[in-house]
Amino acid sequence: MKFIAIIPARYESSRFPGKPLVDMDGKPMIQRVYEQVKKSINDVYVATDDERIMVAVESFGGKTVMTSVDHRSGTDRCNEAYKKIGQPFDVVLNIQGDEPFINPEQIDILKACFTDSSVEIATLVKPFDKNTEHNVLKNPSTPKVVISEKLEAIYFSRSIIPFLRDAQEPNWASLHTFYKHIGIYGYRTDVLKQITQLLPGVLEQAESLEQLRWIENGYKIKVGITTFETIGIDTPEDLQKAIDYMRLHK
């Protein structure tokens, strides 16, 4: 089984322009992501639409692929990058460029999903702690997932799912295991090509979650469960918190 990891990294961002290049205690964010991924995968590329990111990645010895500025999702960018790389692989892993704390063991869990030859797409979830405050649980920026006994995703939502009808909301986290979606993916290479040709469906348009497009079209998404927390960085305020966390855990 041959894996390739592609890290989509665009320069423009409405909330945080230039995010991949921001300094994180002496290294650009994209370098910290790249170095974490390399601990699990030999073949790693950054797929970008900006020469500044390309130059930064190549300056630390990383590999890059220039892609279109028009892509609406990381999945689309990964598909173009994979075609341009032009080498055969079985599975493409899509690792977000703003996850500098991605743990190599999480990537290993994602890879392990593909030991089952029937798996088309895979992703990760993390159980919310039983002491999670309700306002954290209901945060729409943190998608939730319900999964089947076969460890396949049934649905993703920005709302809390399932709804606990007979319990007081402040107690929900202590009464049920809710799952947080960790936004990294693996795709069989033929499936990656197929899903990038699909049009957005009503579920994706309602929730603004591209993985619902795949479910709506009948694709199965295998779920790996991790206990490691990731720290995504969406704003400059998140960046400072992440740097403080990094220094604390050196």
C-alpha positions in Angstrom: 0.0 0.0 0.0 1.6 3.3 -1.2 0.5 6.5 0.6 1.2 10.1 -0.4 0.4 13.0 1.9 -0.6 16.3 0.3 -0.9 19.5 2.4 -3.1 22.1 0.7 -1.9 25.6 1.6 -3.4 28.8 0.0 -2.2 32.3 0.8 -5.5 34.2 0.8 -7.8 33.7 3.7 -10.6 36.0 4.8 -9.8 35.6 8.5 -6.0 35.2 8.3 -4.2 36.1 5.1 -0.7 34.5 4.7 -1.4 32.0 7.5 0.9 29.2 6.2 3.9 31.6 6.4 3.3 33.0 9.9 6.2 32.5 12.3 5.8 29.9 14.9 8.7 30.2 17.3 11.3 30.4 14.6 9.6 28.3 11.8 6.8 29.1 9.4 3.6 27.2 10.2 3.7 25.2 7.0 7.1 23.8 8.0 5.9 22.6 11.3 3.0 20.8 9.6 5.3 19.3 7.0 7.8 18.0 9.6 5.0 16.4 11.6 3.6 14.6 8.6 7.1 13.4 7.5 7.3 11.4 10.7 4.7 9.1 9.3 4.8 9.4 5.5 7.8 9.4 3.2 6.2 11.1 0.2 4.9 14.6 1.3 4.0 17.6 -0.9 2.6 21.0 -0.2 0.0 22.0 -2.8 -0.2 25.8 -3.0 -1.4 28.6 -5.2 1.2 31.1 -4.2 4.9 31.4 -5.0 5.7 32.8 -1.6 4.6 29.6 0.0 6.4 27.5 -2.7 9.7 29.4 -1.9 9.3 29.0 1.8 8.7 25.2 1.6 11.5 24.6 -0.8 13.9 26.7 1.4 13.6 24.0 4.1 13.8 21.2 1.7 10.2 20.4 1.2 8.4 19.4 -2.0 5.7 21.6 -3.6 3.2 21.5 -6.4 1.7 24.7 -7.8 -2.1 24.6 -8.2 -4.9 26.8 -9.4 -6.1 29.8 -7.3 -9.7 28.8 -8.1 -10.1 25.7 -6.0 -12.9 25.8 -3.5 -11.7 23.0 -1.2 -8.6 21.3 -0.1 -9.9 18.1 -1.7 -10.0 19.7 -5.1 -6.4 21.1 -4.6 -5.2 17.6 -3.6 -6.7 16.1 -6.7 -4.9 18.6 -9.1 -1.6 18.2 -7.2 -1.8 14.4 -7.3 -2.4 14.5 -11.1 0.6 16.8 -11.5 2.9 14.7 -9.4 2.3 11.9 -11.9 3.4 9.0 -9.8 1.1 6.0 -8.9 -0.1 5.8 -5.3 -2.9 3.8 -3.7 -4.1 6.5 -1.2 -3.9 10.2 -1.0 -3.9 11.7 2.5 -5.1 15.3 2.8 -3.5 17.0 5.8 -4.6 20.6 6.5 -1.9 23.2 6.4 -3.0 24.9 9.6 -2.6 21.8 11.9 1.0 22.2 13.2 0.3 19.9 16.1 -0.9 17.0 14.0 0.4 13.8 15.7 2.1 11.2 13.6 0.1 8.5 15.4 -3.1 10.2 14.1 -1.8 9.8 10.6 -0.9 6.1 11.3 -4.5 5.6 12.5 -5.8 7.1 9.2 -3.5 4.9 7.2 -4.6 1.8 9.1 -8.2 2.4 7.9 -7.1 1.3 4.4 -6.1 -2.2 5.5 -9.7 -3.0 4.6 -9.8 -3.0 0.9 -13.4 -1.9 0.8 -12.6 1.5 2.4 -13.1 4.4 -0.1 -12.5 7.4 2.2 -11.4 7.7 5.8 -11.2 10.5 8.4 -10.6 10.8 12.1 -12.8 11.7 15.1 -12.0 12.4 18.7 -14.4 11.8 21.6 -15.4 14.9 23.5 -14.4 14.8 27.2 -17.2 14.0 29.6 -16.5 17.3 31.3 -16.8 19.4 28.1 -18.8 22.6 28.7 -22.0 22.8 26.7 -21.0 26.0 24.9 -17.9 24.2 23.7 -19.9 21.2 22.5 -22.4 23.4 20.6 -19.7 25.6 18.9 -20.7 25.4 15.2 -17.0 25.9 14.2 -16.4 22.4 15.6 -18.3 19.8 13.4 -19.7 16.8 15.2 -20.1 13.3 13.8 -22.3 10.3 14.5 -20.9 6.9 13.6 -22.2 3.4 13.0 -21.2 0.2 14.7 -19.0 -0.4 11.6 -17.1 2.8 12.4 -18.5 4.6 9.4 -19.7 8.2 9.4 -23.5 8.5 9.3 -23.7 12.3 9.4 -21.6 15.4 10.1 -23.1 18.5 11.5 -22.3 21.9 13.0 -25.1 21.2 15.4 -24.9 18.8 18.3 -25.8 15.3 17.1 -27.6 13.3 18.5 -30.1 15.5 20.4 -30.6 14.1 23.9 -34.4 14.5 24.2 -34.8 13.5 27.8 -31.7 15.2 29.4 -30.9 18.8 30.4 -28.5 20.3 27.9 -25.7 21.3 30.4 -25.4 17.6 31.2 -25.3 16.2 27.7 -21.5 15.7 27.5 -21.5 13.5 30.7 -24.4 11.3 29.4 -23.3 10.5 25.9 -20.1 10.1 23.9 -20.1 12.9 21.3 -17.5 12.9 18.6 -15.5 15.8 17.2 -14.4 15.7 13.6 -10.7 16.0 13.0 -10.4 17.4 9.5 -7.9 15.2 7.8 -8.8 12.7 5.1 -7.6 9.7 3.1 -8.9 8.8 -0.3 -8.3 5.9 -2.7 -6.9 7.7 -5.7 -9.7 6.6 -8.0 -12.3 7.8 -5.5 -10.5 11.2 -5.1 -11.0 11.7 -8.8 -14.6 10.7 -8.6 -15.6 12.9 -5.7 -14.1 16.1 -7.2 -16.4 15.7 -10.1 -19.5 15.8 -7.9 -21.7 18.9 -7.5 -22.5 20.3 -4.1 -25.8 18.8 -2.7 -28.4 20.3 -0.4 -26.7 19.0 2.7 -23.4 20.5 1.9 -25.0 23.8 1.1 -26.9 23.8 4.3 -24.0 22.9 6.6 -21.0 24.1 4.5 -19.3 20.7 5.0 -17.9 19.2 1.9 -17.9 15.6 3.2 -21.7 15.7 3.2 -21.5 15.8 -0.6 -19.8 12.4 -0.6 -22.3 10.8 1.8 -25.2 12.3 -0.2 -23.8 10.5 -3.3 -23.5 7.1 -1.6 -19.8 7.1 -0.6 -18.8 5.5 2.7 -16.5 7.3 5.1 -14.5 5.1 7.4 -13.7 6.6 10.8 -10.6 6.2 12.9 -10.8 7.2 16.5 -8.0 9.2 18.1 -7.5 10.5 21.6 -5.0 13.2 20.6 -6.3 16.8 20.5 -5.4 18.9 17.5 -5.2 22.7 17.5 -6.4 24.3 14.3 -5.4 27.9 13.7 -8.1 30.1 12.1 -7.3 33.5 13.4 -4.3 35.5 14.7 -5.7 35.0 18.2 -5.6 31.3 17.7 -1.9 31.6 16.6 -0.8 33.2 19.9 -2.6 30.5 21.9 -0.9 27.8 19.7 2.6 29.3 20.2 2.0 29.5 24.0 0.9 25.8 23.9 4.0 24.8 21.9 6.4 26.6 24.3 4.6 25.0 27.3 5.0 21.5 25.9 8.6 21.7 24.6 
